[in-house]
């Protein structure tokens, strides 16, 4: 009888540990995805800025002024896409 109780306790502890491991893995996966998104966003913004500076229509940044808390990025991205299209059309790419 004591052996059965010990086995039950061991199994219960094992399942508790297993549940905690699953929670930790899930938490870490979420944090890793968050970091990936932050890094990708930063790289995307850097690429946009680099390309904006190379475009003839790079004057957008002067109009926009400084960028605060990423709020202006959608305007820049839309302007960037329009200018990129116009630039490629002028160069005969499109």
C-alpha positions in Angstrom: 0.0 0.0 0.0 2.8 2.4 0.8 4.5 1.7 -2.5 1.3 2.6 -4.4 1.1 5.9 -2.5 4.7 6.7 -3.2 4.2 5.9 -6.9 1.1 8.1 -7.0 3.0 11.0 -5.4 5.9 10.6 -7.8 3.5 10.6 -10.8 1.7 13.7 -9.5 5.0 15.5 -9.0 6.1 14.5 -12.5 2.8 15.8 -14.1 3.2 19.1 -12.1 6.7 19.5 -13.4 5.7 18.7 -16.9 2.9 21.3 -16.8 5.4 23.9 -15.6 7.8 23.0 -18.4 5.1 23.5 -21.0 4.2 26.9 -19.5 7.9 28.0 -19.5 8.3 26.8 -23.1 5.2 28.7 -24.2 6.3 31.8 -22.3 9.8 31.7 -23.9 8.3 31.1 -27.4 6.1 34.2 -27.0 9.1 36.3 -25.9 11.3 35.0 -28.8 8.5 35.9 -31.3 8.2 39.3 -29.8 12.0 39.9 -30.2 11.9 38.6 -33.8 9.1 41.1 -34.5 11.0 44.0 -32.9 14.2 43.1 -34.8 12.4 42.7 -38.1 10.6 46.0 -37.6 13.9 47.7 -36.9 15.5 46.2 -39.9 12.5 47.1 -42.1 12.7 50.7 -40.9 16.5 50.8 -41.5 15.9 49.5 -45.1 13.2 52.0 -45.7 15.4 54.8 -44.5 18.4 53.6 -46.6 16.2 53.4 -49.7 14.5 56.8 -49.0 17.9 58.4 -48.9 18.8 56.9 -52.3 15.6 58.0 -54.0 15.3 61.3 -55.8 12.1 61.9 -53.9 13.9 61.5 -50.5 12.7 65.0 -49.7 9.8 63.4 -47.8 11.9 63.2 -44.6 12.4 67.0 -44.7 8.6 67.5 -44.8 7.9 64.9 -42.1 10.6 66.1 -39.7 11.6 63.9 -36.8 10.0 60.6 -36.2 8.5 60.0 -32.8 7.5 56.6 -31.4 7.1 55.1 -34.9 3.8 57.0 -35.5 4.9 58.5 -38.7 6.1 55.3 -40.3 2.9 54.5 -42.1 3.0 57.8 -43.9 6.6 57.3 -44.8 6.0 53.8 -46.0 3.1 54.9 -48.2 5.2 57.8 -49.6 8.2 55.5 -50.0 6.1 53.1 -52.1 4.7 55.8 -54.3 8.2 57.4 -54.8 9.8 54.0 -55.4 7.2 53.3 -58.1 7.7 56.7 -59.7 11.5 56.3 -59.5 11.4 52.8 -61.0 9.1 54.1 -63.8 11.6 56.9 -64.6 14.5 54.5 -64.6 12.6 52.2 -67.0 12.4 49.3 -64.5 8.7 49.1 -64.8 
